[in-house]
Structure formats: C-alpha cells, structure tokens
Amino acid sequence: MRYVVGMTDGITRRDFLNGTRVALGASLLGPWAELFGAPGADFRLPPDYYPPARTGLRGSHGGAWEVMHARVAGERWSAGAPEEAYDLVVVGAGISGLASAFFYRQAQPDARILLIDNHDDFGGHAKRNEFRVGNGTRIAYGGTESIDTPSAYAEVSQRLLREIGVDTERFYDYYDQSLYDDLGLGYAVAFDGTNFDQRKLVKGYGSVPWQQFAAEAPMSEKARTDLVRAFTAPVDYLSGMSREEKVALLERTSYRAYLRDYVKVDEQVLALYQRWGMSYWCVGMDEVPAIDILYYGDGGDLPGLEHTLTREGGRGSEPYIFHFPDGNASVARLLVRQLIPAALPGSTMEDSVTERLRYGELDRSGAPVRLRLNSTVVNAAHTADEGAVDVTYVRDGRVHTVRAGQCVMACYNSAIPYLCPELPEAQRQGLAYNVKIPLVYTKVAVPHWRWFADEGMRFVFYTNDFYKQVELDYPVSLGEYRFGASPDEPMILHMCHVPMFDEIQGPEQWREGRREMLARPFADFEHHVRDQLDQAIGQAGFDAARDITGITVNRWAHGYSYSPDLLWEPDYATDAARPWVRGRQPFGRISIANSDAGAAATTDSAIKQAYRAVEERLAFA
Ligand SMILES: Cc1cc2nc3c(=O)[nH]c(=O)nc-3n(C[C@H](O)[C@H](O)[C@H](O)COP(=O)(O)OP(=O)(O)OC[C@H]3O[C@@H](n4cnc5c(N)ncnc54)[C@H](O)[C@@H]3O)c2cc1C
C-alpha cells in the first residue's frame, strides 16, 4: 500500500496525564506478577510449528475469527478464576501490540508481559509468507508492505525502528530501483469487456505516447480523444479560481465528478479510472476527493489535474523502497527479537530476514514476555476492587482467564466495545466508528517471470475484474536473501482483490465485502488468479495449470484502518470530537492502542498509538 499524507494526531503528553486523572483506584507497586506468582500453564507450540510456510486461505484464516464473530453475535463466556498474572496484558500482537510491549519493557525492564492474539502467527497485518520454489525459499509479504516515507514518521516511531535495528538508509543499497526500468518493463491495462468494446490488454500506460496508447485501447473515438486531451492539453480546468478556491472545490468533489464535470471526459474514461485506487482507498473514485489524486502514487499517473493545481507539501520525497522481502513482518519479527530473544537469534536487520523464527520459544512458561497465539480474547474487565483487569480468552475451545495489572487493547477499535462492555457509551460509539476495510493480498509463486519480461510489463491494472492488479515483487535483496533478479528465476506475483459493490458505499460496502470475503472458497480466488494471469501473460506462453507452483490468499477481512479522507467524512469542530479520539481515551487500567486509534492505516500510526497507550499506563502506575 502506498500512502499519501501522514496524519498528525494532536494528542499531547499533557492530554495523556489529564486522561489518567480519572483513572480508577491506586496504582500497583512493584511487578504485578510477583504479587500473584503463578507461572501458568505451558502453552508452548511444537518445534515444527511454522505458519509462514502455510499456503491456501491465510490472513484471517479459519479458526482465527469465528470466536470473535460469535461474541459479536451475542455469545458470552464466563471468566474463570485467573490462571496466571502479568504486569501487562496486551490484546493483539500486531505491530501496535508488539510495540506496546516493547515500550512498556523499556520503562519497566522487569515487567512480565503476556501478548494474546487470535491468529496462528504474530504480526497482525504484517505477515510473512514463504514458498518453496525449486530448491530455495522465496519470501513474500502477506499484508503490511513497506515503511512508507519513513522521514514522515513520528519521532517516536523512527526511534523504535532504530532501536530494533532498522536502518532505513540501507534500503538505498538493498532495493534495486532500476531493475525493471533497465529491462524496459512498464504498466499495462487489462480492459474489461463490459465497459469497453472488448476484453483487451494494452501495454505502455504512461510510457508510450498517449495517442499510441489510446489508439490500442478498446474505446470509442470520443473516449480516446478525451483520454489524450486529459493527459496532454495544458488546460487549467478551474481557471479563474485562486489556489484556495481550487483546493476547497477539489476537497468536496470526487475525482470521478471532477473528470466528468470539469475535464468533461467520456463515460469510458470514467470507467477506466473508477477502480484505479481500489487497493489504496478501497472505494470507487466517486468517493475519493479529487484533491487526493494530486498526492497519489508518483503524481501524474492520473489525468486532469496537472495544469489545474500543483502539488505542495504532503508526501515526502522518498522513493517507495523501504521494503523487507516480507514487508513490515520484519518489523514485527525484530520487535519479537527484542521481547523474546530466543525466538529469533541474531543481531542485525539483515540476518533477521533469513533466520527461521522459533515459534516454540514464544510462549515459554516462566519467561518474562510471552506471546500466546491462537487465542481470542472475549472479555477484559476490571476486577470488583478495580485493582486489576481480568482478561478472558478462548483457545482451542477452552476458556482461560489471566489477571493483568494493566491492559492495552491493541486489537481492532470496533471489537473493543464487545470486549470491554464497561466502557462508557460515548467511548464505545467512538470505537465502533472505525469500520475496517477488507482486502485480499494473493501471492502466486511461479518458476520464472520471463513472460512479463518478454511482454515488457511489471504491473497490470484490471479495469473491472476480481483482482484489481497483478505486479512483480519488489526487487530487494539483503543479508543472505537474494531477489531473483533474472527473469529466469522464481517470482512471487502480487495480486490484490478489494470487494466492490456499485450500489453501496463506504462502511456499508466494507461490511458487505467482509461477509463476502469470508464466505468465498479458495477455489474462487484460485479461479480468478488463473483467469487473470492467462489474460495478462497467456499470449507469452504462460499456462496457469502448468506454471503456478503455490498460492497464498491473505484474506484481510478486517484490513486497513479507516482514514478520515473520503468525500463523505464530516468536518469535526475539535480534535476531541473525532470519534477515534473519543474512542481511545484511557479507562481505568485499560488503554487503547492499534492503528485504528489514530485513524490511519499505517505502521507509524500503530507505533504512535502504542506509545501513547503505554504512556497512559505508566502515568497510571
Ligand atoms: C493488506 C494490507 C497492507 C498494508 N500495507 C501497509 C504498508 O505498506 N505500510 C503501512 O504503514 N501500513 C500498511 N498497512 C496498514 C497496517 O494495518 C498497519 O501498518 C499495521 O500493520 C497495523 O498494526 P496494528 O497492530 O495496529 O493492527 P493489526 O495488524 O490489525 O493487529 C491487531 C491484532 O489484534 C488481533 N486481534 C483482534 N481482535 C482480537 C481478539 N479479540 N483477541 C486477540 N487478538 C485480537 C488481530 O487479529 C491482529 O492480529 C496495511 C494493511 C493491510 C491490511
């Protein structure tokens, strides 16, 4: 995912402290776990446990979501007597949960911490996929892709990255920025047969002259002329307006409406762009403010604005290269290395890439930090004397309760009202506001990528198909890991699917998309992989039945955090009025982390919110 503008969250340290003045009861002295004492059962995972190598339906995999959905549907589980006690229990072991544990341990090195996650692997969206291809292992990102524009990260996030060993400058050496250009690989559009005259692949988007591209496109003559004009005519479509007036208009006009009403292009040009931003905004261009297009991608990918308004500020100028082979799963793994060193031996960001994670070390009885997978939290409530929080979770169908001196909810905002029913109603509403956006990252292992090289393509955009795009992997090599830089070497293709419905918008669309995604069998995802790859590279000799060696469907039913940048988002009079700000207030011994709490689908948000949550906990203690 590429990002546009980082969000500032306007919360100060002073706010944290004020928030905690309403906290309940007296703080605990000394490590909470020592007061309670019990080491707890041994939840160790077997030595051969290795989820990154699993293929098929991953992401929200079977077994990860059913308990929480039952909870939402009204099922209750009674808390039992606590079996273990910790100074801090963190619900959710994504980057935000791991960062919460990291910050807390920095301040309280003796603290005993338990992280609980419903998935069979840690990292949340930041997930690692592995494939055996030939004699080697290929690594891919199953979700959270890159450290986008790290210079725009909050100071605390930049510091965390440094402290876990990530030196973003090194990616200038590790990421081959010229590989695909040197091979002459560009962008193609796979036109659909419903909106256009025929289903047709047209290469050279953005690299051949627009007249040439348009001549090949299965469009009417009028649409061709309009497309070329929109890209090439030096027209200010809002002439006579000041910059401020233009910005104001483009903020409240969708890009689709702007193209239609100001650039006045044909319906087929609108159809070409309607789904262009589906993997980023996850809605059609009729919901995306036209102003956002200025800051999308490298700028200039989409027509109509170049001579109307120039880009000012916003995104940093860094290239999109800060990418580990498994994406930000490496950030999660490096955090685990800090918290549970035995789980990931080694000492550098480079050696972490190929080091095999020892899942058996994650949840060792007696260890100061434990990470418990396959466990869905169903309740987190203060004890009657308000001196602790009892966290109840379901694992393998059995109910367990642990007692926590402090608790950080680093899961999803919208889940928290169900997990913490004692929260005030206004806060619960604020949390429920953030409807997570569903999307799928499907990874396809193929023995080589000669077909793409021969066709001169690195990326294909589908105007109206199940997968919105297929692209070659990011060319990054570090440590002992080598990207297959020759077209004759194996490749992991990236395909992105975002459910879209013409008749519904925004949250309603995302909820429906989630339902559809979870009900869809693997065979459907596979069918579309085959069909769409055949369309893209069949003419180059690719045969889906023969050439696909593995498919992993990373199904993120609760994917991106909602960001308040779509057309229908209201203006808020104050920061405190924003639902997610209301939602993230501390409540007694409970604080709320996770990227939703900052209403931004970024690793920066996940880390910043973890820091704030831990500050609240430390101020309370
Ligand atoms: C496909 C995809 C691509 C992305 N690409 C990028 C990118 O390139 N760069 C970027 O900065 N950001 C990207 N993001 C945004 C990403 O969400 C954040 O960067 C970050 O990984 C979020 O971390 P988190 O810990 O806040 O949330 P999550 O990763 O969602 O972690 C929360 C964890 O809590 C668990 N949980 C929820 N409920 C419970 C429960 N009841 N009991 C136990 N556990 C529970 C969840 O299952 C999950 O494992 C992407 C997101 C997606 C989905």
The ligand as an SDF file (V2000), in Angstrom:
LIG
                    3D

 53 58  0  0  0  0  0  0  0  0999 V2000
   -3.1200   -5.6410    3.1590 C   0  0  0  0  0  0  0  0  0  0  0  0
   -2.5590   -4.5090    3.9750 C   0  0  0  0  0  0  0  0  0  0  0  0
   -1.4570   -3.7990    3.5270 C   0  0  0  0  0  0  0  0  0  0  0  0
   -0.9300   -2.7620    4.2870 C   0  0  0  0  0  0  0  0  0  0  0  0
    0.1950   -2.1060    3.8420 N   0  0  0  0  0  0  0  0  0  0  0  0
    0.7560   -1.1730    4.6230 C   0  0  0  0  0  0  0  0  0  0  0  0
    2.0000   -0.5620    4.2540 C   0  0  0  0  0  0  0  0  0  0  0  0
    2.5710   -0.8480    3.2120 O   0  0  0  0  0  0  0  0  0  0  0  0
    2.5400    0.3420    5.1040 N   0  0  0  0  0  0  0  0  0  0  0  0
    1.9290    0.6940    6.2660 C   0  0  0  0  0  0  0  0  0  0  0  0
    2.4470    1.5300    7.0030 O   0  0  0  0  0  0  0  0  0  0  0  0
    0.7550    0.1360    6.6320 N   0  0  0  0  0  0  0  0  0  0  0  0
    0.1620   -0.7820    5.8490 C   0  0  0  0  0  0  0  0  0  0  0  0
   -0.9960   -1.3770    6.2530 N   0  0  0  0  0  0  0  0  0  0  0  0
   -1.6600   -0.9180    7.4760 C   0  0  0  0  0  0  0  0  0  0  0  0
   -1.4030   -1.8210    8.6830 C   0  0  0  0  0  0  0  0  0  0  0  0
   -2.6730   -2.0760    9.2080 O   0  0  0  0  0  0  0  0  0  0  0  0
   -0.5350   -1.1270    9.7350 C   0  0  0  0  0  0  0  0  0  0  0  0
    0.6820   -0.6870    9.1950 O   0  0  0  0  0  0  0  0  0  0  0  0
   -0.1540   -2.0300   10.9170 C   0  0  0  0  0  0  0  0  0  0  0  0
    0.3910   -3.2500   10.4980 O   0  0  0  0  0  0  0  0  0  0  0  0
   -1.3430   -2.2440   11.8320 C   0  0  0  0  0  0  0  0  0  0  0  0
   -0.8900   -2.7780   13.0440 O   0  0  0  0  0  0  0  0  0  0  0  0
   -1.8530   -2.9160   14.2870 P   0  0  0  0  0  0  0  0  0  0  0  0
   -1.0950   -3.6500   15.3110 O   0  0  0  0  0  0  0  0  0  0  0  0
   -2.4210   -1.5890   14.6300 O   0  0  0  0  0  0  0  0  0  0  0  0
   -3.1040   -3.7780   13.7930 O   0  0  0  0  0  0  0  0  0  0  0  0
   -3.1870   -5.2620   13.2880 P   0  0  0  0  0  0  0  0  0  0  0  0
   -2.0590   -5.5780   12.4020 O   0  0  0  0  0  0  0  0  0  0  0  0
   -4.5660   -5.4310   12.7830 O   0  0  0  0  0  0  0  0  0  0  0  0
   -3.0130   -6.1330   14.6180 O   0  0  0  0  0  0  0  0  0  0  0  0
   -4.0510   -6.2970   15.5580 C   0  0  0  0  0  0  0  0  0  0  0  0
   -4.0540   -7.7310   16.0100 C   0  0  0  0  0  0  0  0  0  0  0  0
   -5.0470   -7.8880   17.0360 O   0  0  0  0  0  0  0  0  0  0  0  0
   -5.7100   -9.1050   16.7980 C   0  0  0  0  0  0  0  0  0  0  0  0
   -6.9960   -9.1780   17.4540 N   0  0  0  0  0  0  0  0  0  0  0  0
   -8.1530   -8.5610   17.1050 C   0  0  0  0  0  0  0  0  0  0  0  0
   -9.1380   -8.9120   17.9350 N   0  0  0  0  0  0  0  0  0  0  0  0
   -8.5980   -9.7710   18.8220 C   0  0  0  0  0  0  0  0  0  0  0  0
   -9.1170  -10.5120   19.9220 C   0  0  0  0  0  0  0  0  0  0  0  0
  -10.3990  -10.3970   20.2870 N   0  0  0  0  0  0  0  0  0  0  0  0
   -8.2890  -11.3400   20.6010 N   0  0  0  0  0  0  0  0  0  0  0  0
   -6.9940  -11.4460   20.2530 C   0  0  0  0  0  0  0  0  0  0  0  0
   -6.4410  -10.7690   19.2300 N   0  0  0  0  0  0  0  0  0  0  0  0
   -7.2460   -9.9510   18.5230 C   0  0  0  0  0  0  0  0  0  0  0  0
   -5.8380   -9.0920   15.2840 C   0  0  0  0  0  0  0  0  0  0  0  0
   -6.2380  -10.3180   14.7710 O   0  0  0  0  0  0  0  0  0  0  0  0
   -4.4470   -8.6880   14.8830 C   0  0  0  0  0  0  0  0  0  0  0  0
   -3.5980   -9.8000   14.8190 O   0  0  0  0  0  0  0  0  0  0  0  0
   -1.5460   -2.4140    5.5070 C   0  0  0  0  0  0  0  0  0  0  0  0
   -2.6670   -3.1260    5.9500 C   0  0  0  0  0  0  0  0  0  0  0  0
   -3.1630   -4.1600    5.1970 C   0  0  0  0  0  0  0  0  0  0  0  0
   -4.3710   -4.9180    5.6990 C   0  0  0  0  0  0  0  0  0  0  0  0
  1  2  1  0
  2  3  1  0
  2 52  2  0
  3  4  2  0
  4  5  1  0
  4 50  1  0
  5  6  2  0
  6  7  1  0
  6 13  1  0
  7  8  2  0
  7  9  1  0
  9 10  1  0
 10 11  2  0
 10 12  1  0
 12 13  2  0
 13 14  1  0
 14 15  1  0
 14 50  1  0
 15 16  1  0
 16 17  1  0
 16 18  1  0
 18 19  1  0
 18 20  1  0
 20 21  1  0
 20 22  1  0
 22 23  1  0
 23 24  1  0
 24 25  2  0
 24 26  1  0
 24 27  1  0
 27 28  1  0
 28 29  2  0
 28 30  1  0
 28 31  1  0
 31 32  1  0
 32 33  1  0
 33 34  1  0
 33 48  1  0
 34 35  1  0
 35 36  1  0
 35 46  1  0
 36 37  1  0
 36 45  1  0
 37 38  2  0
 38 39  1  0
 39 40  1  0
 39 45  2  0
 40 41  1  0
 40 42  2  0
 42 43  1  0
 43 44  2  0
 44 45  1  0
 46 47  1  0
 46 48  1  0
 48 49  1  0
 50 51  2  0
 51 52  1  0
 52 53  1  0
M  END
$$$$
